[in-house]
Amino acid sequence: MPPGFFAYENDLLKHFVRTDGWLPLCRKRLRSIRDSSRRRSNPRRLKYFTFCAVSAIDVLMLDVAKIIRRSNNDKFDTVFFFDQKNEYIVETQRRIPGAIGFPGNFVDMVLREDPEGDAFLDSNAPLDPPGESKDTHEVRTSQVQVSLRRDLISSFPFDVVNLDLEQFFLVPGDEFPGKMIRALRKIFEWQRRTLTTAQGNETLRGFSLMFTTQIGPPNLTPEYLNMLREELDSNLVRDTSLVSTLRDRTGIEDVAVLQQAQFETFFKLGVPKVLASMLKEEDWYVDSERGISTYEFERPWKGGSYRMLHFVMDVLRQDPPYDRRARRAPTADAETAYAEVVRQLVAEPETVVTLDTIDQAALQASLDRIKARRRQYCPDCPEE
């Protein structure tokens, strides 16, 4: 496999999630953009943030579906992506020309401290020279990283945020509440930034969010377990009808017992609740019309297996936004939607994807069309 390629590019289970979960969500978001731009002769294009790997399957899928629209000179300049190394960025850009790539560790870059805080955000001031700091490799590297982070922040907001990180959401070695949670808070904060386009400035009224994590690990620290338990317990206290709903689904009505007896179900209920709560804290909320769709499938790994979870949701801005409210407490609409989303999570089980439940021939044909499109942009690029 060429370096930087996604190891499971040809995984039909993953491609089912793309086509059944991601694709309809992005198509709906594009319709929303067009509806809000009806009076414009040239509606703006959808802006997409992803972890696409060198293969760029998700971007090319949206290109084939005419959801991502290239520029007049055929550039994917509304696509922004992350990868670990500069050479992977270059290889990805051969397959989706004009896309904007950020090299490095996503979470570390989001959380990197900036000596000027957020003062630079709405200015065009260049990065200050080292000043009294020594002009060393370490200092220059730090400056480059700060500059990249500023470019990243300036690229926000996005119509679709696809955090397909393929790793654990909660890491036992992370100091609570964990780097990922802190990074997501920043992402949701930056989503409130003003979107500047050729058609003018606007504030997003909503965006689409896809989030991927592995289930587990089973050795979560007491702090993480308490966080998940408290999220679920608070909802059971607020809406006692959820107790019977939880019992109907799991045979258990006590969250602590559920954690011990059915850890995977406990995790699948707790994590999206944390995401929904974080969004609400940052002046967003999950649209209850769709709720949070959960997809699960299993992958082999070193003599065993692990399970992947993909959460798919539409997100709305609270109205009026917090800076136009007397208090920053969530709006009544946000609280009502949150309660309904939680009810749906408890009542409706995840979609378990297996080779027996999917149309393998149709999914393979879809992948073949996507790869054919990739060859159009990069005829000499190696395939997996």
C-alpha positions in Angstrom: 0.0 0.0 0.0 1.4 3.4 -0.9 2.5 5.5 2.2 -0.3 7.6 3.7 -3.1 5.6 2.2 -6.0 4.7 4.5 -5.5 1.0 5.4 -9.2 0.3 4.9 -9.8 2.1 1.6 -11.6 -0.9 0.1 -13.6 -1.7 3.3 -17.2 -2.0 2.1 -18.5 -1.7 5.7 -16.8 1.8 5.9 -18.1 2.7 2.5 -21.6 1.8 3.5 -21.3 4.4 6.3 -20.0 6.9 3.7 -22.9 6.3 1.3 -25.7 5.8 3.8 -24.7 8.3 6.5 -22.3 10.9 5.2 -23.5 11.3 1.6 -27.2 12.1 2.5 -26.1 14.4 5.3 -23.8 16.4 2.9 -26.5 16.5 0.2 -29.0 18.0 2.7 -26.4 20.6 3.8 -25.9 21.6 0.2 -29.6 22.1 -0.3 -29.6 24.2 2.8 -26.9 26.4 1.4 -28.7 26.8 -1.9 -32.0 27.6 -0.2 -30.3 30.4 1.8 -28.7 31.7 -1.4 -31.7 31.7 -3.7 -31.5 35.5 -4.3 -27.9 35.2 -5.4 -27.0 34.5 -9.1 -24.1 32.4 -8.0 -24.7 30.5 -4.7 -21.6 29.8 -2.7 -20.0 26.4 -2.6 -20.0 23.9 0.2 -17.0 24.1 2.5 -15.7 20.8 3.8 -13.2 19.8 6.5 -12.0 16.2 6.6 -9.3 13.7 7.5 -9.4 12.1 4.1 -5.9 10.4 4.0 -4.1 10.2 0.7 -6.8 8.2 -1.0 -9.3 11.1 -0.5 -12.3 8.7 -1.0 -14.8 10.9 0.9 -13.9 14.0 -1.0 -14.1 12.3 -4.4 -17.4 10.7 -3.4 -18.8 14.1 -2.8 -17.2 15.3 -6.1 -18.9 12.5 -8.0 -22.2 13.3 -6.4 -21.8 17.0 -7.3 -21.9 18.1 -3.7 -18.5 19.5 -3.7 -18.1 22.0 -6.6 -14.7 22.8 -7.9 -13.6 26.3 -8.7 -13.7 27.7 -12.2 -10.1 26.5 -12.7 -11.0 23.0 -11.4 -9.5 23.4 -7.8 -10.9 21.8 -4.7 -10.3 25.0 -2.8 -13.2 24.7 -0.4 -11.8 21.4 0.9 -9.5 21.5 3.9 -7.8 18.4 5.4 -5.3 17.2 7.9 -2.5 14.6 7.6 0.5 13.7 9.7 3.3 14.5 7.2 4.0 17.1 4.5 4.6 14.4 1.9 1.2 12.9 2.5 -0.3 16.4 2.0 1.4 16.7 -1.3 0.2 13.2 -2.4 -3.3 14.0 -1.4 -3.3 17.3 -3.3 -2.3 15.3 -6.5 -5.6 13.5 -6.1 -7.8 16.5 -5.1 -5.9 19.4 -6.7 -6.2 22.7 -4.9 -7.4 21.4 -1.6 -5.8 23.0 1.5 -3.8 20.6 3.7 -2.5 21.0 7.2 0.4 18.8 8.3 0.9 17.5 11.8 -1.1 16.2 14.7 -4.6 17.7 14.6 -5.3 17.7 18.3 -1.9 19.1 19.2 -2.2 21.9 16.7 -5.7 22.9 17.9 -4.5 23.0 21.5 -1.1 24.7 20.8 -0.7 27.9 22.8 -0.4 31.1 20.9 1.6 33.9 22.7 -0.9 36.4 21.4 -4.0 34.5 22.3 -6.8 35.2 19.9 -5.9 38.8 19.3 -4.7 38.0 15.8 -7.9 36.4 14.6 -9.5 39.4 12.9 -6.3 41.1 11.8 -3.9 40.5 8.9 -0.9 41.1 11.1 2.1 38.9 10.2 3.6 36.6 12.8 6.0 38.5 14.9 9.8 37.7 14.6 11.4 35.8 17.5 12.3 39.0 19.3 14.6 38.1 22.2 14.2 34.4 21.7 17.1 32.6 20.2 16.9 32.0 16.4 17.1 28.3 16.8 15.5 25.4 15.0 13.2 24.9 17.9 12.1 28.5 17.9 11.5 28.5 14.2 9.6 25.3 14.3 7.4 26.7 17.1 6.7 29.8 15.0 5.8 27.7 12.0 3.4 25.7 14.2 1.8 28.8 15.6 1.4 30.2 12.1 -0.2 27.0 10.8 -2.6 27.1 13.8 -3.6 30.6 12.9 -4.2 29.6 9.3 -6.3 26.7 10.5 -8.4 29.0 12.7 -8.8 31.5 9.9 -10.2 28.7 7.6 -13.2 28.2 9.9 -16.2 27.9 9.8 -17.2 24.9 7.6 -20.5 23.6 6.3 -19.5 20.0 7.0 -17.0 18.9 9.6 -15.9 15.2 9.2 -13.8 14.2 12.2 -13.0 10.7 10.9 -10.1 10.3 13.3 -10.1 6.5 13.6 -8.8 6.6 17.2 -10.1 6.6 20.8 -12.2 9.6 21.8 -11.3 9.0 25.5 -7.7 8.1 26.2 -6.8 6.8 29.7 -3.4 8.5 29.7 -4.9 11.9 28.9 -5.3 14.3 31.8 -9.0 14.7 32.3 -11.1 15.9 30.4 -8.7 14.8 27.7 -7.1 16.5 24.7 -9.9 15.4 22.3 -12.6 16.9 24.3 -10.7 20.2 24.7 -10.0 20.2 21.0 -13.6 19.7 20.1 -14.6 22.6 22.3 -12.3 24.7 20.2 -13.6 23.4 17.0 -17.2 24.2 18.0 -16.1 27.6 19.2 -14.4 28.3 15.8 -17.5 27.2 14.0 -19.1 30.5 15.3 -16.7 32.6 13.3 -17.9 34.7 10.4 -17.7 33.0 7.0 -16.2 35.2 4.4 -16.9 34.4 0.7 -17.0 36.1 -2.6 -20.8 36.5 -2.0 -20.3 38.3 1.3 -20.1 37.6 5.0 -22.4 35.3 6.9 -22.7 33.5 10.2 -23.6 29.9 9.9 -27.0 28.9 11.1 -26.0 25.3 11.1 -23.5 22.7 10.0 -23.2 18.9 9.6 -21.0 16.9 11.8 -19.6 13.4 11.4 -17.5 11.9 14.2 -15.7 8.6 14.4 -14.2 6.8 17.4 -13.3 3.3 18.5 -15.4 1.8 21.2 -13.4 1.8 24.4 -10.8 1.3 25.7 -12.2 -0.9 28.5 -9.7 0.5 31.0 -11.2 4.0 31.1 -10.2 6.0 34.2 -12.7 6.7 36.9 -12.9 10.3 35.7 -14.0 9.3 32.2 -16.4 6.7 33.5 -18.0 9.2 35.9 -18.4 11.7 33.1 -20.3 9.2 31.0 -22.4 8.0 33.9 -23.2 11.6 35.0 -24.3 12.5 31.5 -26.7 9.6 31.3 -27.9 9.9 34.9 -28.7 13.6 34.6 -31.1 12.8 31.7 -32.8 10.0 33.6 -33.4 12.4 36.5 -34.7 15.1 34.2 -37.0 12.7 32.3 -38.0 9.7 34.3 -39.8 8.2 31.3 -36.3 7.4 30.0 -35.8 4.8 32.8 -38.4 2.5 31.2 -37.0 3.2 27.7 -33.6 2.2 28.9 -34.9 -0.9 30.5 -36.8 -1.9 27.3 -33.6 -1.6 25.3 -31.1 -3.1 27.6 -33.0 -4.9 30.4 -31.3 -2.5 32.8 -32.5 0.7 34.3 -29.5 1.7 36.4 -26.6 3.4 34.6 -23.9 2.1 37.0 -25.2 -1.4 36.4 -25.3 -0.8 32.7 -21.6 0.3 32.7 -20.6 -3.0 34.4 -22.9 -5.4 32.5 -23.0 -3.8 29.0 -20.0 -1.5 28.7 -20.3 -1.2 24.9 -24.0 0.0 25.1 -23.0 2.3 28.0 -20.3 3.8 25.8 -22.5 4.1 22.7 -25.1 6.0 24.7 -22.6 8.1 26.7 -20.3 9.4 24.0 -23.0 11.0 21.7 -24.5 12.5 24.9 -21.2 14.2 25.6 -21.0 15.5 22.1 -24.5 16.9 22.3 -23.8 18.6 25.6 -20.5 20.1 24.3 -22.3 21.5 21.3 -25.0 23.0 23.6 -22.3 24.6 25.7 -20.8 26.3 22.6 -24.2 27.8 21.5 -25.2 25.0 19.1 -27.6 22.1 19.4 -28.2 18.8 17.5 -31.2 19.1 15.2 -33.8 16.7 16.7 -35.5 16.2 13.3 -32.7 13.9 12.4 -31.1 13.3 15.8 -27.8 11.4 16.0 -27.5 8.4 13.7 -25.0 5.8 15.0 -23.3 3.3 12.8 -21.2 0.4 14.2 -19.0 -2.2 12.5 -16.3 -4.6 13.5 -12.7 -4.8 12.2 -10.1 -7.6 12.7 -7.0 -6.6 14.6 -4.0 -8.7 15.7 -5.8 -11.9 16.4 -8.9 -10.2 17.7 -11.1 -7.3 16.6 -12.3 -3.9 17.6 -15.5 -1.9 16.9 -15.8 1.4 15.2 -18.6 4.0 15.8 -19.6 6.7 13.4 -22.0 9.4 14.7 -23.8 11.6 12.1 -25.8 14.7 12.9 -27.0 18.1 11.8 -26.2 20.9 14.1 -28.1 24.2 14.5 -27.1 27.6 16.0 -29.1 28.7 19.0 -31.3 31.6 18.2 -30.8 34.3 19.2 -27.0 33.6 19.6 -25.6 33.9 23.1 -24.2 37.4 22.6 -27.7 38.6 22.0 -29.2 36.9 25.0 -29.4 38.3 28.5 -27.8 35.1 29.8 -25.7 32.5 28.1 -28.0 29.7 29.3 -29.3 27.6 26.4 -32.4 28.7 24.6 -35.7 26.9 25.2 -35.6 25.5 21.6 -32.1 24.1 22.3 -33.1 22.4 25.5 -36.3 20.9 23.9 -34.3 19.5 21.0 -31.6 18.2 23.4 -34.2 16.3 25.4 -35.7 14.8 22.2 -32.2 13.8 20.9 -31.4 12.0 24.1 -34.8 10.2 24.0 -34.0 9.0 20.5 -30.5 7.9 21.5 -31.9 5.7 24.3 -34.8 4.4 22.3 -33.3 3.7 19.0 -30.4 1.2 18.6 -27.4 1.8 16.4 -27.2 0.5 12.8 -24.9 -2.5 13.0 -23.2 -2.9 9.6 -22.0 -6.4 8.4 -21.3 -7.9 5.1 -24.7 -9.7 5.3 -26.6 -6.4 5.7 -25.2 -4.5 2.8 -25.4 -4.6 -1.0 -21.7 -5.5 -1.6 -22.0 -5.3 -5.4 -23.6 -1.8 -5.4 -21.0 -0.5 -2.9 -18.1 -1.9 -4.9 -19.5 -0.2 -8.0 -19.7 3.0 -6.1 -16.0 2.7 -5.0 -15.0 1.9 -8.6 -16.6 5.1 -9.8 -14.8 7.1 -7.2 -11.5 5.6 -8.0 -12.1 6.2 -11.7 -12.7 9.9 -10.9 -9.4 9.9 -8.9 -7.6 8.6 -11.9 -8.9 11.5 -14.0 -7.2 13.9 -11.6 -4.0 11.9 -11.1 -3.5 9.3 -13.9 0.0 8.3 -12.7 -1.0 8.0 -9.0 -0.5 4.5 -7.6 -3.6 2.6 -6.5 -3.7 0.5 -3.3 
